[in-house]
């Protein structure tokens, strides 16, 4: 079963080089006449298949690609033309791992993604998001992932009136006063949020009744439009699920045409075994598998990417349906509280805070984190010099931001755990971190694999977020294609467009092809580059002057317009539910 999307909005008629507003008439800067809405002339088409690029005119009409004429063929007629000489035209980029669950409702501009050429984000990641919920679990999940998205319950812009997956997706479609959102969005049912609803925060096997409840929640979410299910198996309470529970839920996902996207149980000690576990879950359930931010981190995994790729190649040769995503950077990013052992989170966020306040229990946590290697830190004893604070909830604590826990502790004359404990308590678990534990050679080898796709894993919160949130896609094209030659331009674009569209089973996106949605990016292969750095992570990219969604310019002449062309892209279980 594939995926369908909200009916296209009409192409907005706009004057070039000015923000787009509904109701404007189309100006014809280059020619006047009848025909299509827009022709992009003399562009280098990189069509998303991985095949050779070619020069052509591409015509758009009614939000779709209406014609392609290769160089030398008769030209297309349109009410507006855009001379794209020197620019490459590709399908819009698909961010297979995004954390814009609230940003899409909070920020109509959303240039963090729109300016990169992202036209579709897959949200609901890592097993924790905001639907399905009830009043209790909405408060709990909001507290648990404040560091990812901010606190939805105190947000000045968003009023979270939804509870179900369908209601959340409807809220996204409504967007800002009914006008929609910045880019398109697809949603994964978060397995941890589902477990939270059915079984709470207890570290135990689910009862038969609880498992039935979880199956029902997953089936309902799929029918309401989710495209699959995510897990965060180093995050509580999702990590309390055993393999039998995961298989049971994945069977429901597979029955509704979706896929499973796990953040698996370890990217450190036992990482290969954790990958093997996910392949086994996919085999047992018959569910397609998409491995989230498929990295090999920490010293124990330096140089071990070939072992992971060999594991995947064996599974693919045996007929497994597997894809993966990565971001083109070595550090990771998450919340500081996620480094704690899972036993410390039993009962939820309030219980974590209570344990941290108790000196004896805090010492036990410290030992697990620093000596044993907690399951929250992937079984590896933590290196506080590798943990950099990237954001805090409380403005009074911004002095921690941009510095490692080790450096902050040295300045205070205390042990690193004392500093980390203080920050967790005073910031009410809201602190986010950069974790400098990756290996460039692993990153390079994994991104070249034939089932690889791009995913930013971009956390937009914090004073110094990871630059991947603003730079993933131009960094692939600029650094790894142009500067290093690690991938050809055509191959890289396929990783970012056609291949993820295939995983999402989108019949009319991800390729430059007649009849497909006009979700497109025009970029300069000679200059495209990530502007974001670790020092200035919110700097926008260079070399991406035009981005269109449904044939409407969301980026024009390098500037964000006020067009809100984004809608939800829903799984076809929605259409077959009735």
VOGU-3710 file (C-alpha; in Angstrom, 3 decimals, decimal comma):
1> xxxxxxxxxx> 0,000/0,000/0,000  1,325/3,430/-0,870  0,718/6,889/0,487  -1,577/9,693/-0,484  -1,417/13,390/0,303  -3,788/16,242/0,895  -5,306/17,589/-2,344  -2,989/20,168/-3,910  -3,596/23,830/-3,304  -3,896/26,050/-6,366
11> xxxxxxxxxx> -0,655/27,443/-7,735  -0,333/30,964/-6,386  0,063/33,641/-9,050  2,834/35,872/-7,845  5,110/38,601/-8,955  8,717/37,445/-9,001  11,172/38,609/-6,334  8,349/39,453/-3,927  6,630/37,357/-1,241  3,789/35,231/-2,545
21> xxxxxxxxxx> 0,266/36,059/-1,388  -2,923/34,277/-2,286  -4,881/36,201/-4,871  -1,928/37,899/-6,594  -1,975/37,749/-10,359  0,837/36,026/-12,179  3,386/38,383/-13,609  5,306/37,250/-16,676  8,828/38,583/-16,245  10,297/36,874/-19,281
31> xxxxxxxxxx> 7,441/36,349/-21,710  3,724/36,724/-22,053  1,400/34,106/-23,417  -0,759/31,172/-22,556  0,064/27,659/-21,510  1,468/26,331/-18,272  1,871/28,230/-15,045  5,677/28,195/-15,137  8,487/26,873/-17,297  11,945/26,454/-15,759
41> xxxxxxxxxx> 14,251/26,902/-18,734  17,663/25,482/-19,497  18,179/23,648/-16,228  20,340/20,625/-15,474  17,785/17,992/-14,468  18,909/15,529/-11,805  15,783/13,435/-11,712  16,173/11,427/-8,492  16,688/8,031/-10,112  20,479/8,139/-9,967
51> xxxxxxxxxx> 20,638/8,221/-13,776  22,662/10,729/-15,794  21,748/14,399/-15,551  20,398/16,106/-18,670  19,576/19,649/-19,740  15,919/20,484/-20,269  12,998/22,853/-19,847  10,520/21,718/-17,177  6,947/22,981/-17,179  4,682/23,179/-14,148
61> xxxxxxxxxx> 0,928/23,471/-14,082  -1,623/23,027/-11,328  1,027/21,989/-8,816  2,438/19,173/-10,962  5,169/18,644/-13,517  3,279/19,044/-16,768  6,039/18,732/-19,330  9,754/18,047/-19,825  11,511/19,058/-23,018  15,135/18,080/-23,446
71> xxxxxxxxxx> 17,641/20,407/-25,011  16,915/20,765/-28,724  13,230/19,853/-28,461  10,438/22,436/-28,997  10,078/24,760/-26,036  7,113/24,772/-23,685  4,728/27,722/-23,451  3,909/29,292/-20,083  2,608/32,435/-18,447  5,901/32,762/-16,628
81> xxxxxxxxxx> 9,432/31,541/-17,320  12,452/31,202/-15,082  15,898/31,096/-16,662  17,738/28,442/-14,661  20,987/28,370/-16,608  23,755/27,284/-14,238  21,312/25,723/-11,783  20,439/22,085/-11,238  16,830/21,028/-10,782  16,068/18,077/-8,518
91> xxxxxxxxxx> 13,098/16,730/-6,621  12,580/18,295/-3,215  14,673/16,715/-0,491  12,999/14,321/1,935  14,191/14,464/5,532  13,665/10,910/6,735  14,352/11,744/10,381  13,082/15,108/11,600  12,112/16,549/14,982  9,863/19,344/13,724
101> xxxxxxxxxx> 6,746/17,970/15,441  6,023/21,320/17,122  8,209/23,621/15,007  5,859/23,156/12,062  3,018/24,517/14,223  5,064/27,207/15,943  7,059/28,759/13,105  5,422/29,521/9,746  8,814/30,478/8,308  10,633/27,234/9,159
111> xxxxxxxxxx> 13,642/28,263/7,076  15,717/25,726/8,976  14,334/23,142/6,566  12,772/25,112/3,714  16,045/26,899/2,921  17,829/23,531/2,649  15,437/22,409/-0,068  13,525/20,069/2,216  9,953/19,697/0,949  8,902/16,744/3,145
121> xxxxxxxxxx> 9,827/15,840/6,726  9,124/12,542/8,478  8,274/13,332/12,114  7,140/11,286/15,124  10,654/9,921/15,510  12,521/7,950/18,170  9,374/6,550/19,747  8,297/9,787/21,453  5,857/12,336/20,088  2,505/13,964/20,767
131> xxxxxxxxxx> -0,066/11,546/19,329  -1,713/9,339/20,371  -1,950/10,749/23,903  -4,419/11,419/26,675  -4,238/14,273/29,181  -1,815/12,388/31,420  0,586/11,221/28,736  0,545/14,552/26,879  1,990/16,139/30,008  4,485/13,298/30,463
141> xxxxxxxxxx> 5,744/13,216/26,897  5,982/17,000/26,824  8,232/16,884/29,891  10,261/13,973/28,514  11,136/15,644/25,206  11,108/19,322/26,129  14,749/19,352/25,064  13,795/18,202/21,568  10,780/20,404/20,906  10,048/22,724/23,822
151> xxxxxxxxxx> 7,156/22,382/26,256  3,919/22,155/24,284  1,778/22,787/27,377  3,315/26,212/27,990  3,849/27,140/24,357  2,554/30,656/23,586  1,592/29,720/20,009  0,349/26,124/20,124  -2,742/24,925/21,951  -2,586/21,104/21,882
161> xxxxxxxxxx> -6,264/20,271/21,513  -5,569/17,028/19,632  -5,254/13,605/21,252  -5,326/11,133/18,341  -2,991/10,760/15,371  -5,739/11,891/13,016  -6,452/15,011/15,061  -2,756/15,909/15,147  -2,441/15,496/11,382  -5,572/17,583/10,868
171> xxxxxxxxxx> -4,007/20,277/13,040  -0,926/20,263/10,817  -3,087/20,557/7,703  -4,921/23,501/9,252  -1,580/25,081/10,107  -1,698/28,827/10,582  -5,284/30,080/10,362  -6,105/27,337/7,893  -3,260/28,236/5,558  -1,122/25,128/6,101
181> xxxxxxxxxx> 2,501/24,678/7,169  5,896/25,490/5,691  6,756/22,057/4,256  5,022/18,709/3,901  5,017/16,245/6,782  4,559/12,494/7,235  4,091/10,929/10,663  5,358/7,804/12,407  3,397/6,416/15,351  5,738/6,714/18,364
191> xxxxxxxxxx> 5,957/3,308/20,046  7,136/4,785/23,358  4,130/7,096/23,518  1,878/4,113/22,729  3,433/2,092/25,557  3,099/5,089/27,860  -0,649/5,123/27,188  -1,156/1,392/27,620  1,362/0,381/30,292  2,738/3,568/31,849
201> xxxxxxxxxx> 6,408/3,899/32,744  6,955/0,481/34,309  9,947/-1,639/33,311  8,124/-4,923/32,797  6,537/-7,124/30,178  3,178/-5,853/28,956  0,113/-7,835/29,917  -2,056/-9,419/27,218  -4,658/-6,680/27,698  -2,015/-3,944/27,468
211> xxxxxxxxxx> -0,573/-5,458/24,308  -4,041/-5,609/22,769  -4,501/-1,957/23,660  -1,181/-1,099/21,992  -2,138/-3,019/18,866  -5,408/-1,107/18,726  -3,636/2,241/19,129  -1,177/1,409/16,347  -3,893/0,153/13,992  -5,982/3,255/14,649
221> xxxxxxxxxx> -3,023/5,552/14,061  -2,199/3,825/10,788  -5,789/4,144/9,597  -5,725/7,823/10,544  -2,732/8,508/8,325  0,584/7,451/9,873  3,111/5,951/7,463  4,749/3,640/9,993  6,003/3,338/13,562  9,149/4,553/15,291
231> xxxxxxxxxx> 10,903/3,344/18,435  13,486/4,890/20,736  15,004/1,829/22,382  17,464/3,801/24,488  14,622/6,088/25,638  12,090/5,253/28,308  9,426/3,917/28,344  9,782/2,497/24,819  12,970/0,657/25,700  11,065/-1,461/28,223
241> xxxxxxxxxx> 9,439/-3,352/25,322  10,815/-6,815/24,564  11,149/-8,262/21,088  7,841/-10,147/21,223  6,044/-6,875/21,896  7,863/-5,116/19,069  7,092/-7,954/16,656  3,408/-7,854/17,572  3,196/-4,109/16,915  5,248/-4,321/13,721
251> xxxxxxxxxx> 2,840/-6,909/12,347  0,052/-4,362/12,696  2,194/-1,749/10,937  2,941/-4,161/8,093  -0,747/-5,061/7,704  -1,442/-1,375/7,079  1,340/-0,865/4,548  3,784/0,940/6,839  7,395/0,521/7,896  9,278/0,329/11,192
261> xxxxxxxxxx> 11,941/2,927/12,014  13,804/2,100/15,228  16,416/4,026/17,126  17,749/0,697/18,327  19,113/-0,381/21,700  22,738/0,688/21,299  24,974/2,720/19,018  27,919/1,927/21,295  28,680/-1,338/23,119  26,813/-4,145/21,388
271> xxxxxxxxxx> 25,828/-1,964/18,428  26,044/-4,782/15,870  23,940/-7,036/18,080  21,379/-4,231/18,348  21,229/-3,940/14,560  20,847/-7,714/14,282  17,975/-7,562/16,750  16,099/-5,063/14,585  16,635/-7,164/11,461  15,243/-10,153/13,350
281> xxxxxxxxxx> 12,184/-8,156/14,471  11,559/-7,136/10,865  11,882/-10,711/9,635  9,579/-12,114/12,300  6,911/-9,473/11,700  7,174/-9,138/7,926  7,529/-5,378/8,355  9,835/-3,252/6,183  12,707/-1,826/8,225  14,221/1,652/8,118
291> xxxxxxxxxx> 17,168/2,089/10,484  17,234/5,540/12,074  20,518/7,513/12,110  22,415/4,324/11,384  25,756/5,163/12,928  28,550/3,273/14,687  29,712/5,479/17,558  32,156/5,541/20,486  35,696/4,179/20,590  34,477/0,577/20,599
301> xxxxxxxxxx> 33,120/1,018/17,069  35,884/2,968/15,353  36,419/1,513/11,880  33,577/-1,009/12,195  31,200/0,356/9,563  32,131/-2,477/7,137  30,831/-4,995/9,655  27,476/-3,221/9,810  27,246/-2,984/6,027  28,115/-6,673/5,660
311> xxxxxxxxxx> 25,336/-7,528/8,118  22,867/-5,481/6,081  24,068/-6,915/2,782  23,475/-10,453/4,042  19,956/-9,551/5,128  19,216/-7,793/1,833  20,518/-10,794/-0,115  18,090/-12,958/1,846  15,191/-10,757/0,759  14,863/-8,367/3,698
321> xxxxxxxxxx> 13,345/-4,945/2,947  15,777/-2,536/4,640  16,728/1,125/4,248  18,544/3,491/6,579  19,268/7,164/7,090  22,233/9,139/8,389  23,282/12,750/8,909  26,695/13,882/7,565  28,316/14,809/10,879  30,150/12,905/13,610
331> xxxxxxxxxx> 28,610/14,237/16,869  25,172/13,143/18,008  22,595/15,223/19,837  19,916/14,368/22,364  18,849/15,232/25,908  21,119/15,068/28,938  18,559/13,045/30,870  18,658/10,288/28,253  22,184/9,411/29,422  20,774/8,026/32,689
341> xxxxxxxxxx> 20,122/4,301/33,237  16,627/3,116/32,358  15,868/2,015/35,925  16,162/5,665/37,000  13,253/6,598/34,711  10,711/4,053/35,967  7,603/6,031/36,861  8,296/8,920/34,493  9,892/12,377/34,682  8,759/13,226/38,218
351> xxxxxxxxxx> 10,285/9,970/39,464  13,571/10,786/37,744  13,727/14,124/39,541  12,945/12,478/42,876  15,770/9,959/42,418  18,205/12,709/41,471  17,343/14,621/44,654  18,137/11,583/46,823  21,882/11,451/47,497  22,150/7,672/47,743
361> xxxxxxxxxx> 20,170/7,049/44,575  22,055/9,786/42,772  25,322/8,063/43,646  23,985/4,808/42,229  23,062/6,630/39,010  26,536/8,170/38,865  28,175/4,759/39,161  26,068/3,349/36,337  26,788/6,339/34,102  30,494/6,791/34,826
371> xxxxxxxxxx> 31,722/3,291/35,676  29,410/0,585/34,358  28,118/2,336/31,260  24,373/2,931/31,397  21,939/1,613/28,820  20,954/5,244/28,250  24,545/5,938/27,153  24,706/2,841/24,941  26,561/0,702/27,464  29,669/2,917/27,379
381> xxxxxxxxxx> 31,013/4,761/30,449  30,388/8,434/29,825  33,174/10,830/28,871  32,063/14,171/30,310  34,587/15,952/28,104  32,574/14,716/25,089  29,241/16,002/26,432  28,638/19,610/25,352  25,541/21,442/26,568  23,666/22,770/23,526
391> xxxxxxxxxx> 20,508/24,154/25,112  18,630/24,713/28,363  15,028/25,434/29,250  15,818/28,004/31,966  17,471/31,207/30,630  19,311/31,563/33,932  21,361/28,491/32,987  22,621/29,669/29,596  26,145/29,927/31,003  26,368/26,154/30,577
401> xxxxxxxxxx> 25,631/26,317/26,837  28,486/25,709/24,425  30,689/24,140/27,090  31,360/20,566/28,095  30,172/19,194/31,399  33,816/18,532/32,285  34,777/22,186/31,673  31,808/23,499/33,668  32,660/21,193/36,541  36,334/22,221/36,557
411> xxxxxxxxxx> 35,337/25,864/36,765  33,111/25,100/39,739  35,684/22,916/41,430  33,373/19,901/41,557  33,065/16,456/40,007  31,367/16,293/36,593  28,450/14,262/37,957  27,720/16,999/40,496  27,472/19,521/37,656  25,326/17,232/35,501
421> xxxxxxxxxx> 23,049/16,453/38,448  22,675/20,141/39,275  21,791/20,968/35,680  19,238/18,163/35,408  17,496/19,281/38,581  17,610/23,038/38,022  16,543/22,762/34,371  13,863/20,143/35,122  15,381/17,652/32,634  15,249/20,183/29,786
431> xxxxxxxxxx> 18,935/20,358/28,832  20,067/19,157/25,416  23,559/18,020/24,499  25,988/17,400/21,685  27,750/14,085/22,166  31,111/14,025/20,388  31,462/10,282/19,894  31,352/9,658/16,121  33,925/8,606/13,519  34,236/10,258/10,114
441> xxxxxxxxxx> 35,297/7,086/8,294  32,205/5,273/9,564  30,025/8,194/8,426  31,558/8,146/4,943  31,270/4,406/4,411  27,666/4,150/5,560  26,453/7,075/3,427  27,681/5,321/0,276  25,512/2,242/0,777  22,826/1,512/-1,805
451> xxxxxxxxxx> 19,958/1,681/0,721  21,107/4,909/2,362  18,886/8,002/2,648  19,362/11,381/4,314  17,913/12,320/7,677  18,884/15,417/9,638  17,803/14,245/13,104  17,619/17,988/13,561  16,747/19,308/17,021  15,733/22,937/16,573
461> xxxxxxxxxx> 15,651/23,839/20,279  18,497/25,338/22,280  20,906/28,238/21,985  23,490/26,137/20,107  21,696/23,286/18,371  23,544/20,755/16,266  24,267/22,310/12,835  22,731/19,252/11,159  19,310/20,844/11,747  20,172/23,659/9,309
471> xxxxxxxxxx> 22,860/22,057/7,173  22,390/18,341/6,469  21,264/18,456/2,838  23,559/21,188/1,471  26,441/19,551/3,353  25,845/16,305/1,478  25,864/18,166/-1,851  28,673/20,617/-1,113  31,125/18,767/1,105  30,687/15,107/0,237
481> xxxxxxxxxx> 29,867/15,498/-3,474  31,725/18,570/-4,719  34,658/18,767/-2,299  35,358/15,105/-1,530  33,845/13,358/-4,550  32,546/10,623/-2,269  29,275/10,410/-4,201  28,338/11,578/-7,673  25,807/14,399/-7,810  23,215/12,123/-9,401
491> xxxxxxxxxx> 23,752/9,397/-6,820  23,564/11,771/-3,893  20,343/13,361/-5,120  18,814/9,877/-5,437  19,747/9,228/-1,785  17,883/12,407/-0,781  14,829/12,129/-3,052  13,853/9,066/-5,062  15,072/6,493/-2,572  13,248/7,933/0,473
501> xxxxxxxxxx> 10,138/8,444/-1,663  10,323/4,743/-2,456  10,519/3,849/1,225  7,481/6,039/1,883  5,727/4,440/-1,121  4,956/7,794/-2,657  3,708/7,285/-6,181  3,987/10,917/-7,260  6,925/12,447/-5,395  10,680/12,053/-5,321
511> xxxxxxxxxx> 11,337/12,177/-9,079  11,403/14,828/-11,786  8,818/13,137/-13,963  5,728/14,267/-15,820  2,639/13,970/-13,617  4,593/14,112/-10,362  4,081/16,766/-7,719  6,059/19,909/-8,375  8,066/19,658/-5,145  11,375/20,846/-6,549
521> xxxxxxxxxx> 14,733/22,404/-5,666  16,959/24,565/-7,860  20,529/24,700/-6,582  23,959/25,665/-7,852  26,233/22,594/-7,834  29,294/24,861/-7,807  28,350/26,838/-4,696  25,812/24,861/-2,658  27,087/24,552/0,900  25,921/24,357/4,483
531> xxxxxxxxxx> 26,209/27,714/6,196  25,620/26,250/9,643  28,613/25,474/11,838  29,019/24,403/15,450  29,868/28,015/16,285  26,939/29,471/14,283  24,465/26,603/13,904  21,489/28,644/12,658  23,232/30,072/9,599  21,258/29,296/6,433
541> xxxxxxxxxx> 22,829/27,472/3,476  24,260/28,931/0,293  23,524/28,063/-3,309  19,828/27,109/-3,040  17,940/30,048/-4,597  14,605/28,360/-5,368  12,419/25,781/-3,615  8,902/24,905/-4,726  6,165/22,877/-3,052  3,141/22,005/-5,182
551> xxxxxxxxxx> 4,495/24,404/-7,772  4,545/27,354/-5,360  7,743/29,154/-4,426  8,574/28,798/-0,743  12,116/30,049/-1,427  12,533/32,581/-4,239  15,751/34,403/-5,097  17,196/32,930/-1,923  14,526/34,447/0,333  11,699/32,765/2,209
561> xxxxxxxxxx> 8,317/33,780/0,829  5,180/33,751/2,963  3,738/30,741/1,120  2,518/27,899/3,342  2,244/25,074/0,828  2,932/22,202/3,225  0,363/19,528/4,006  0,433/16,089/5,579  1,343/13,108/3,441  -0,748/10,253/4,783
571> xxxxxxxx> -0,471/6,515/4,448  -3,052/4,887/2,181  -4,426/2,887/5,097  -6,338/6,158/5,596  -8,101/5,722/2,291  -8,871/2,031/2,820  -10,053/2,320/6,411  -13,616/2,979/5,331
//
